[in-house]
Amino acid sequence: MELSAYLPQLLSIATLATIMAISPGADFVMITCNSLVYGRRAGFYSALGVGLAIWIHVAYSIAGVALLIAQ
């Protein structure tokens, strides 16, 4: 199977994950607090950690759905 066959689905999932990552919420408050209290570097690393955690969550969610569909 070619990757191009699944490109629209991958783009829609990537877009949705990006929107989830930039929407305000508890992670936004934590990053803002860390930036104000500990400085720009701490805020950057907090944002990086939140972003990576979201992409890990997306990856295992996609893998789980793919496993369910394959069964």
N, C-alpha and C positions, 0 to 999 in steps of 0.2 A: 504494500500500500504506500502511496505517495504522501508526503507531507502536505503537498499543495491541495490535496483533497480535504484536509482538515484545517486548512488555513483560516477560513472564516470563523470556525468554532474557536480556534486558538486565539484569534484576535479579539473575539467577543469576551472570552474569559479573561484575557490580559487587560482589556479595557475595564471590565467590571472590578477586577482586583485592584487596579490603579485608582478607580473612583473610591473603593472602600478604604484604600490606604490614605487618601488625601482628605477624606471626610472628617470633620471634627468629632471628637469623642474623648474617651478617657485617655487614650494614648496621646492625643493632642495636648491635653492638660499636663500629663506627665512630662512630655518633651519640653513644653513651655516652662514648667516649674524647674526642671533640670537646667535649662538654659539660663534662667534668671538667677538661680541659686549657685550653680557650679560653673557657669560660663558657656561660651559658644561651643567649645570642643565636646563637653558633656552632652549638650543638646544635639550635636551632630551624631555622636555615637548612639544616643538614645533613639534618634530618628532612624539611623541605620539598622539598629536592632529590631525596631518595630517593623520596618520595611522587609527585612529578611524573614522575620517571623510570619508575616502575612504571606509571603511567597512560598514558604515551607508549608503553611496551612493549605494554600491553593494546590500545591503539588500533591500532597497526600490525599486531598479531597478528590482531585481528578483521578488519581490512581484507584481510589476506592470505588468511584462511580464506574470507571472502566472495568474493574473487576466484577462488579455487579452486572454490567451489561454483558460481559463475556460469559457469565454463567447462564 
